[in-house]
Amino acid sequence: MQGIIHLEDINKSYYLGKQELQVLKGINIDIYKNEYVALMGPSGSGKSTLMNILGCLDSPTSGKYILNGKDVSGMPDNDLAEVRNKEIGFVFQQFNLLPRLTAIENVALPLIYSGIEKKERLERAMEVLTKVRLDDRSHHKPNELSGGQCQRVAIARALINNPSIILADEPTGNLDSKTSYEIMDILTKIHNDGNTVILVTHEEDIANYAKRVVRLKDGIIASDIITTNMIAQS
C-alpha cells in the first residue's frame, strides 16, 4: 500500500564546480496517513536535505516523490509552492513569525494567499489559536510572547490550512526542557486529532514522542523502527 508520502529511489546531489557531492543515495520510504514519524541522524547524514524534499522546498536530482497521489518530483517551482501551501504545515526552530504582526495576524497570514476574506481569516486563526491554548494572547506581538508561546503561534499557523502533513524541524531547539515538553504535548494532540506529523530532531527524548523513528546515516536509511516507548502511547 502506498503512503500519503511515497519516495522511490530518491537521490540528491549538489555540485561544487565539476565535483558532485551526493547527499541522498537512493531513499525509499512510505509514510502513511496519521503516522507520527521522527527523522533522525547526525550532522551531514542528509536529514535536512530529505526534510526539504519532503516539504517541497527542494526537488530531488532523480527518483520519484508522490505526495497525496500527486507526483511532485519534477514540478516547476510555482506548482510546488501551491502544493506546499495546501498540503504541508511547517513548524521551524526559529518560529519565523513577522515581528510587526500580532499572533492572530501571523496565524492568518497563509490564508491571504488563498483569497479568503479578512473576517473569515481572523475567525479561523482564532479557532486554531484556541487549539494551541493561546487565544488569550491573540493580540500580542512576538516580542511580547515567550519562546514557547511563539512556537505555539507557529504551530497554529501551520494548522490554518488544514494540511495533510505537519513538518516540524527541530521544533524545540530554542526552548528549555519544560517548554519543550509542552510543545511536544501539543504536537502529540495534533497527531491524535488525525494529522500526519513528521518531526526532524537530533534529541532522543524528543524523538520518543513519535511512534516511528527513521535514522539516516551517510545519505541512506540506516534504520526504520516502530517504537514501543510509553510517551508514544500517551
C-alpha positions as CSV (number, residue, x, y, z in Angstrom):
1,M,0.0,0.0,0.0
2,Q,1.3,3.4,-1.0
3,G,1.6,6.0,1.7
4,I,0.5,9.7,1.8
5,I,4.2,10.2,1.2
6,H,5.9,7.8,-1.2
7,L,9.6,8.2,-2.0
8,E,11.1,5.9,-4.6
9,D,14.9,5.8,-5.2
10,I,15.4,9.5,-4.2
11,N,18.8,10.9,-4.9
12,K,20.1,14.4,-4.3
13,S,23.4,15.8,-5.4
14,Y,25.0,19.2,-5.2
15,Y,27.7,20.4,-7.5
16,L,30.8,22.3,-6.4
17,G,32.3,23.2,-9.8
18,K,32.6,19.8,-11.5
19,Q,32.7,17.9,-8.3
20,E,29.5,16.0,-7.3
21,L,28.5,15.8,-3.7
22,Q,25.9,13.1,-3.3
23,V,23.8,13.8,-0.2
24,L,20.9,11.3,-0.6
25,K,21.6,7.9,-2.1
26,G,18.5,6.0,-3.2
27,I,16.0,6.7,-0.4
28,N,12.9,4.5,-0.4
29,I,10.2,5.2,2.2
30,D,6.4,5.3,2.6
31,I,4.8,7.4,5.4
32,Y,1.1,6.7,6.0
33,K,-1.8,8.9,6.9
34,N,-1.9,9.8,10.6
35,E,1.6,8.4,11.3
36,Y,3.9,10.2,13.8
37,V,7.5,9.9,12.5
38,A,10.8,11.2,13.8
39,L,13.6,11.7,11.3
40,M,17.0,11.5,13.0
41,G,20.6,11.5,12.0
42,P,23.9,13.1,12.8
43,S,25.1,16.3,11.1
44,G,25.8,15.5,7.4
45,S,23.5,12.5,7.4
46,G,21.2,14.0,4.8
47,K,18.2,14.6,7.1
48,S,17.9,18.3,6.4
49,T,18.1,17.6,2.7
50,L,15.4,14.9,3.0
51,M,13.2,17.2,5.0
52,N,13.5,19.9,2.3
53,I,12.4,17.4,-0.3
54,L,9.5,16.1,1.8
55,G,8.4,19.7,2.4
56,C,8.6,20.5,-1.3
57,L,11.2,23.2,-0.6
58,D,13.6,21.4,-2.9
59,S,13.4,18.8,-5.7
60,P,15.4,15.5,-5.9
61,T,18.1,15.1,-8.5
62,S,16.4,11.8,-9.5
63,G,13.8,9.4,-8.2
64,K,10.0,9.8,-7.6
65,Y,8.1,11.6,-4.9
66,I,4.4,11.0,-4.7
67,L,2.6,13.3,-2.2
68,N,-1.1,12.5,-1.6
69,G,-1.3,10.8,-5.0
70,K,0.5,13.6,-6.9
71,D,3.9,13.2,-8.5
72,V,5.8,16.3,-7.2
73,S,9.3,15.2,-8.2
74,G,9.7,17.3,-11.3
75,M,7.1,20.1,-10.7
76,P,8.1,23.7,-11.5
77,D,8.6,26.0,-8.5
78,N,5.2,27.7,-8.9
79,D,3.2,24.5,-8.8
80,L,5.4,23.2,-6.0
81,A,4.7,26.4,-3.9
82,E,0.9,25.8,-4.4
83,V,1.2,22.1,-3.3
84,R,3.3,23.2,-0.3
85,N,0.7,25.8,0.8
86,K,-2.2,23.3,0.6
87,E,-0.6,20.1,1.8
88,I,2.1,20.9,4.4
89,G,2.2,22.9,7.6
90,F,5.7,23.9,8.7
91,V,7.0,24.4,12.2
92,F,10.6,25.7,12.4
93,Q,13.1,26.0,15.2
94,Q,13.3,29.8,14.7
95,F,9.5,30.3,14.8
96,N,9.7,32.6,11.6
97,L,7.0,35.0,12.9
98,L,6.7,38.5,11.5
99,P,7.5,40.9,14.3
100,R,5.1,43.7,13.4
101,L,2.1,41.4,13.3
102,T,0.1,40.2,16.3
103,A,-0.3,36.5,17.0
104,I,-3.7,36.2,15.3
105,E,-2.4,38.1,12.2
106,N,0.7,35.8,12.0
107,V,-1.6,32.8,12.1
108,A,-4.0,34.2,9.5
109,L,-1.2,35.0,7.0
110,P,-1.2,31.9,4.9
111,L,-4.9,32.4,4.2
112,I,-4.2,35.7,2.4
113,Y,-2.7,33.7,-0.5
114,S,-6.0,31.7,-0.6
115,G,-8.0,34.8,-1.3
116,I,-10.2,34.4,1.9
117,E,-12.0,37.5,3.3
118,K,-10.3,39.1,6.4
119,K,-13.2,38.4,8.8
120,E,-13.1,34.7,8.0
121,R,-9.3,34.6,8.1
122,L,-9.3,36.0,11.7
123,E,-12.1,33.7,12.8
124,R,-10.2,30.7,11.6
125,A,-7.0,32.0,13.1
126,M,-8.7,32.3,16.5
127,E,-10.0,28.8,16.2
128,V,-6.5,27.3,15.8
129,L,-5.1,29.6,18.5
130,T,-7.7,28.2,20.8
131,K,-6.5,24.7,19.8
132,V,-2.9,25.5,21.0
133,R,-4.3,27.3,24.1
134,L,-3.2,30.8,23.1
135,D,-6.4,32.6,22.4
136,D,-5.9,34.9,25.4
137,R,-2.6,36.2,23.8
138,S,-4.0,36.6,20.3
139,H,-3.4,40.4,20.1
140,H,0.2,40.3,21.4
141,K,3.2,40.7,19.1
142,P,6.1,38.1,19.1
143,N,8.3,40.4,21.3
144,E,5.5,40.3,24.0
145,L,5.4,36.5,24.0
146,S,7.7,33.8,25.5
147,G,9.6,31.4,23.2
148,G,7.1,28.6,24.0
149,Q,4.2,31.0,23.1
150,C,5.9,32.0,19.9
151,Q,6.2,28.3,18.9
152,R,2.5,27.8,19.7
153,V,1.7,30.6,17.3
154,A,3.9,29.0,14.7
155,I,2.1,25.6,15.2
156,A,-1.3,27.4,14.9
157,R,-0.1,29.0,11.6
158,A,1.0,25.5,10.4
159,L,-2.6,24.2,11.1
160,I,-4.5,27.1,9.5
161,N,-4.9,25.5,6.0
162,N,-5.9,22.1,7.4
163,P,-2.8,20.5,5.8
164,S,-2.4,16.7,5.4
165,I,1.1,16.8,6.9
166,I,2.8,18.8,9.7
167,L,6.5,19.0,9.2
168,A,8.3,20.1,12.4
169,D,12.0,20.9,12.0
170,E,13.8,20.9,15.4
171,P,10.6,22.5,17.0
172,T,12.1,22.5,20.5
173,G,15.6,23.6,19.5
174,N,15.3,27.1,21.1
175,L,13.3,26.1,24.1
176,D,14.0,25.0,27.7
177,S,13.1,21.4,28.8
178,K,9.8,22.2,30.4
179,T,8.6,24.3,27.5
180,S,9.9,21.7,25.0
181,Y,7.6,19.0,26.6
182,E,4.6,21.4,26.5
183,I,5.2,21.9,22.8
184,M,5.6,18.2,22.2
185,D,2.3,17.5,24.1
186,I,0.6,19.9,21.6
187,L,2.1,18.1,18.6
188,T,1.0,14.8,20.1
189,K,-2.5,16.1,20.5
190,I,-2.4,17.3,16.8
191,H,-1.4,13.8,15.8
192,N,-4.2,12.3,17.9
193,D,-6.6,14.6,16.2
194,G,-5.8,12.9,12.8
195,N,-2.8,14.7,11.4
196,T,0.3,13.1,10.0
197,V,3.3,14.5,11.9
198,I,6.9,14.3,10.7
199,L,9.4,15.5,13.3
200,V,13.1,16.3,12.5
201,T,15.2,16.2,15.6
202,H,18.6,15.2,16.9
203,E,17.3,14.8,20.5
204,E,16.4,11.2,21.6
205,D,13.9,12.4,24.3
206,I,12.0,14.4,21.7
207,A,12.1,11.5,19.2
208,N,10.5,9.4,21.9
209,Y,7.2,11.2,21.3
210,A,7.0,9.7,17.8
211,K,5.7,6.2,17.0
212,R,8.2,5.5,14.3
213,V,11.9,6.6,14.2
214,V,13.8,6.7,10.9
215,R,17.5,7.2,11.2
216,L,19.7,8.4,8.4
217,K,23.4,7.9,8.0
218,D,25.6,9.0,5.1
219,G,22.6,9.6,2.9
220,I,20.8,6.3,3.3
221,I,18.2,5.0,5.8
222,A,20.2,3.2,8.5
223,S,17.1,2.0,10.4
224,D,13.3,2.4,10.4
225,I,11.7,1.3,13.7
226,I,8.2,1.3,15.1
227,T,8.7,2.4,18.7
228,T,7.1,0.9,21.8
229,N,8.0,3.7,24.3
230,M,5.5,5.0,26.8
231,I,5.3,8.6,25.5
232,A,4.3,7.5,22.1
233,Q,1.3,5.6,23.5
234,S,0.0,8.5,25.6
